[in-house]
Amino acid sequence: MPSFTITDRGGVSFPQGDHTTVAFFCDNTLDGNPRAALRVVVWSADRPDVHNIQVGNDGGRQVVLPFAVPSGTHAVTVTRTDGKAFPVYAQVY
């Protein structure tokens, strides 16, 4: 399963239809940071699916985004919109 780290921008591509979701997690509490704000674009053959999410260490839970069109999805790109640089980790399933 492909994984990647975001400090400013990041992304991953994969064979179309190989995955169905992307999950995000981080530890924003180490230095008292607020939750990470992300703009996530899920790229499929039909259209880009844009999400604005917040990710934080809330009892160890991940933020999971299911793909709207799993059979056509081939990439995920992520941009930090909060101006912070602590790492956010992501994995596609």
ChimeraX attribute file (.defattr): number of C-alpha atoms within 10 A of each C-alpha:
attribute: neighborCount
match mode: 1-to-1
recipient: residues
	/A:1	8
	/A:2	12
	/A:3	14
	/A:4	13
	/A:5	19
	/A:6	20
	/A:7	16
	/A:8	17
	/A:9	15
	/A:10	17
	/A:11	17
	/A:12	16
	/A:13	13
	/A:14	14
	/A:15	11
	/A:16	15
	/A:17	16
	/A:18	15
	/A:19	20
	/A:20	16
	/A:21	17
	/A:22	20
	/A:23	17
	/A:24	23
	/A:25	22
	/A:26	23
	/A:27	20
	/A:28	18
	/A:29	12
	/A:30	9
	/A:31	8
	/A:32	8
	/A:33	12
	/A:34	15
	/A:35	18
	/A:36	24
	/A:37	18
	/A:38	21
	/A:39	16
	/A:40	22
	/A:41	18
	/A:42	24
	/A:43	22
	/A:44	20
	/A:45	14
	/A:46	10
	/A:47	13
	/A:48	15
	/A:49	15
	/A:50	14
	/A:51	13
	/A:52	13
	/A:53	17
	/A:54	17
	/A:55	22
	/A:56	21
	/A:57	17
	/A:58	14
	/A:59	6
	/A:60	10
	/A:61	13
	/A:62	17
	/A:63	17
	/A:64	17
	/A:65	16
	/A:66	14
	/A:67	19
	/A:68	17
	/A:69	17
	/A:70	18
	/A:71	15
	/A:72	19
	/A:73	26
	/A:74	19
	/A:75	20
	/A:76	23
	/A:77	16
	/A:78	22
	/A:79	18
	/A:80	21
	/A:81	15
	/A:82	14
	/A:83	11
	/A:84	14
	/A:85	12
	/A:86	17
	/A:87	15
	/A:88	22
	/A:89	18
	/A:90	24
	/A:91	16
	/A:92	22
	/A:93	14
